[in-house]
Amino acid sequence: INIVNGGSLTINLDAGLSVSTDFANAGTTTMNSGGSLIVNGTASGTITYTRNLGTDNWYLMASPVVGETYDDTWVSNNGIASNGNNRAIGTYNTSDNTWDYFQAASSATTFQNGQGYAIKRSSSGDVSFTGTLNVDDNGVNVVLSLNGNNRFNLLGNPYPSHINSTTFLNNQTAISETQQIWVWNQAGGGAYEVKHLAGSDFYIAPGQGFFVKANAS
């Protein structure tokens, strides 16, 4: 597929596009919550993936593209909540089970490939990520931390397409002791839900964050 300069492609809610060869974007490609794009060849150009957050609660998220950064401008454009100098973008510390929040007027920070973040808007609305595509079906490598007693690590889906949790858990020897993921359900005050390998397939949406527990060794 070749999106020419001045051309556009929009993939809407719950729609999917699978490209058997290469994807070249010199125009504008926009994806909305739940949309899926799979490229089996190479990809060039950038896309914008927009996820709708239906409340002002916390969500676990990740960037489904490569190269997006967050700074004061990104915070403002995406309606991110604030509390003093803290901006509601948090990274998880495995060593002591705490969160580090982005600070106002800090330098731009790049969303790390495959890492999860806690994100909260000041009101319901959209959060958008713009960058290039991950197309390597061999996976994205993330080094898990073994610090702390619990060894929980916050990861996230780095693709603009869904991941089958059964496939994921069957291929991750670093979390073979538990073979499960923890996802955050923000409804009703929030609670973690455990998805087991032995359970039914759970599809990790583009931009969705989730916890795993690293093996003791």
GIWO-V687059 format. One record per helix or strand of 3 or more residues. SS is the DSSP state (2 for helix, 1 for strand). FROM is the first residue (numbers start at 0). LEN is the number of residues. Records with the same first field share a line. If there is no record, write none. Layout:
SS->FROM-LEN, FROM-LEN
This chain:
1->7-4, 15-4, 22-3, 27-5, 35-4, 46-7, 57-4, 85-8, 97-6, 116-5, 124-8, 151-5, 179-6, 190-6, 207-6
2->71-6, 164-6, 172-3, 186-3
